[in-house]
Structures are given as C-alpha cells and as structure tokens.
C-alpha cells in the first residue's frame, strides 16, 4: 500500500523554522522527533531540510498544507501586505485585481492580472468572498465609510475621481466641465474585444476565437479622424513585412495577452497630446488600471467612475455596436469573395483584418457619435440641442443584408445575424458566469444567498440573446423561443441600424 504523504501547515512550518533557529546544534533526527511530539506528524529528513532552510512564509491562510509557488511571488507578497492594512469588509475581487495590476506594472509592465487569477490568489490565501452571517449580521447593510475608502492605498494613488458618486451627480459635474469646451474639443476613448476571425457558425473552432483589443477615440460632434488602435499577440505579423508601421492606417501594438497595457496606453496618450497641439482638449476615459493620469500640455483627462461607465461612456451607446456590425459585414463579404474566387485562404491575415477595422470605424457616422453623447445625458442642454439640429440620419447595413451573406456561406449550424453581431457579449457572460459558479459552488452551503439586483434593459436583452444561442445549439425550437428570437432581432435592429 502506498504511503500517504504528510504535510505541515504554514503555521507549523514557520514554528519549525523558529525552533531550528533557536537550536542550531540539533540534527534532522532531533527536529523529526520534535515534530512528532509537538504535532503528532511523521515527516522525512529531506522535508525537514527543505523547511528549515527556506524563509518564513507569509500567508493569510495559516492552515494551508501544500506550499504553492505563485507566478509573481514578489507582487503577491506586496499584495498580501497591502490586504493586511485595510478593513477586510471592503475587500472585493475588483479591488484585489486593480491593486495587483498596479504592483505588477512596476516589474512586469507587459503582464496583467485577471479575475481568474484573483480566484486562485484567494484560494491560496484562504480569502472568502463573503463573511458568515453571524459575523456580519449587524453590519451587512452598512457600506464602508468615506474614511475607510480614503485609507486604501491604491485609491490614494489612483487618478482623481469622485468617491462613489451617484449617476446624477457625475452627470451634473460632467455637464459643468464640458460647458467650458467646444464640442469638437471634447473627446472620449474606449476599448473593446473583437473576435476578428469569428465565422457565423454555432460550432466555432478555438482558432476562430482569437481576440484583438481595439481602442476607439472620437470627439463629441464626430468630426475627428482618430485612427483605431489595434493590439494583438503577434509581435511582427507576416502580412506587415512589406509595409512600414508608420504608413499603416491604424496604430498597431503588441502584447502577450492582447491587452491594453499601461505602457501602450501611455504611448498613445502622449501621441494624442501631440496631435492636439494648439488646442484645449478634454478626454473622457474609464477608470481602469491601464489608464494613467499624465500631466499633458494640451489635454485634460477626466476619469469616468468604473461602476458608472456603462451609463456615461458615449462609445457604449451606439458607436461600438455599429463599429462591430460594420466589421462583421466586411468580414462576411470577404469570406464570400474567397468562395466565389475559389481560393484556398481559410483565415484572414492581420493586415486585412486591421484594414477592415479602420474602414469600419470610418463608416461610423457623426450622427451615431452625436447620438451616443446625447444619450449619456452628460452634454449640457444647449449643446445637446445644437448637436441634434446638425445630425442627419445615415443608412447602415440592415440585418437582412448580414443574414443574406451568412446564407451564402452555406455553413453547418449557421448563426443568425443577431447572434453573430452579439457573440462577444455572450462570451463575456459565459466567462463571468463560469467564474461566479466556480466560486459559489464551494460556498453555497456555508454562506447565505445574496439578493439579486434588477436587470437593466441591455442586460436582459443580452441574457435573452444568450438563451436563444443556447437553444439553437441544442436543437430546441418552441413557439416561445421563436418569439424571443424575433424580439431580440427587432430590438437590435432598432439599436444598431436605425440610428
């Protein structure tokens, strides 16, 4: 019978190290006997050597048995020390992720931390997502005070933003700020993920799920000609070999995870400031870890609170949706052209995809941009009225045209036009749902349930689209699902193609 391996906890290992320091003349046999007498565990001589010759371990979970080597040990140690300095009641996954990224930028600027890493970090250090009911019965409904929030180091170092502002308050402050600028000098910048090789089939191979990060920037009246930012995992794409980077109709960057890392955004920001020479410009950006606050000569930066950006970011109210629709349409036409020409090309190259990205951004009309700004209600009333007087509706590609191209491809298990255009949203929801389910599966019996919040219209529409995709993948076809599909179709037609 195989001998079962015995482990000491973090506390026991540290205790053994301290005992070894106090008794330098003891042998390994003496330490083994001390462990048996103290903890009733039998360990090997080699294990004694490893423990006594390694430094003291710092871990929030002192009962952890198996020592685990983290990917970024220096960053994890600083993060551990940071979490010890703040009230555990205000520790969230997003707080841990943001602070970890800020620390990581000092040593590994091209790396970034995701929420899945945070889940692993919490398991390694025994951090629970929620407290027990008896521990929080008196404080469950009490939010952290302004003093608690101000005491958090990462918030002190973050760009100057309003502490937990209400939506109405930040809208009012933005209106007062924007009133000091001409509409052509008020810009916004936002990022999105794009599956640039995605084919309109329910059965999607993993190679078609390669993502790019796209950065889009425009001003309030839609008159700017800022080229899109393209970030991929390819350092030197083969399709770029005959072209100089400075001559490309887009700005291309490389990152190991195709993320908008801090050095990339800083470089773009300095270039944007240079292009704005002689102007007084306001730039609205989301308050995320990769967005830095630099003192620029021509540009003033305003950070939108992360929990309100979905309401205040103009790009999320039409421009990004239309941009994706335009790219999908061009990509579908390209695939149809390959079939008609009977070529053997199976995947679109980076140069062609980036060129389509540039064209798609050019085809987002000034009308769409202005409507996006007006919809956020951050534009002063008189300015909004002026923008509405100078907007002319432009024709966009209809869903029927997109569906016609999908039908020409004759693919197995094809998506509908609606599903194809909204696919990235379902991917994001799948990732978030799987992460939440993984965390909740170990805690649902131990911790109380949380009250669910009311869905917004956009969240409900996204969830409905996801349900339709799931039903189609599993061959479900009922009258109710058909009605739901038609409802999603009509809603997206209104939001994307009748602006």
Secondary structure, DSSP 8 states (H G I E B T S, - for coil): ---------HHHHHHHHHHHHH-TT--HHHHHHHHHHHH-----HHHHHHHHTS-----S-TT--S----TTHHHHHHHHHHHHTS-GGG--HHHHHHHHHHHHHHH-TT----HHHHHHHHHHHT--SS--HHHHTTTTT----HHHHHT-HHHHHS----TT--HHHHHHHHHHHHTTS-GGGEEEEEEEEEETT--SBSS--GGGG-EEEEEEEEETTS------EEEES-SS-GGGTTS-GGGSSSEEEE-TT----HHHHHHHHHHHHHHTTTS-EEEEEE--TT------SSEEEEEE-TTTHHHH-GGGTTHHHHHHHHHHHHHHHHHHHHHHHT----S--HHHHHHHHHHHHHTS-HHHHHHHHHHHT-S-HHHHHHHHHT--------HHHHHHHHHHHT-TTB--HHHHHTHHHHHHHHHHHHHHHHHHHTTTTTS---------HHHHHHHHHHHHHHHHHTT---HHHHHHHHHHHHHHIIIII--
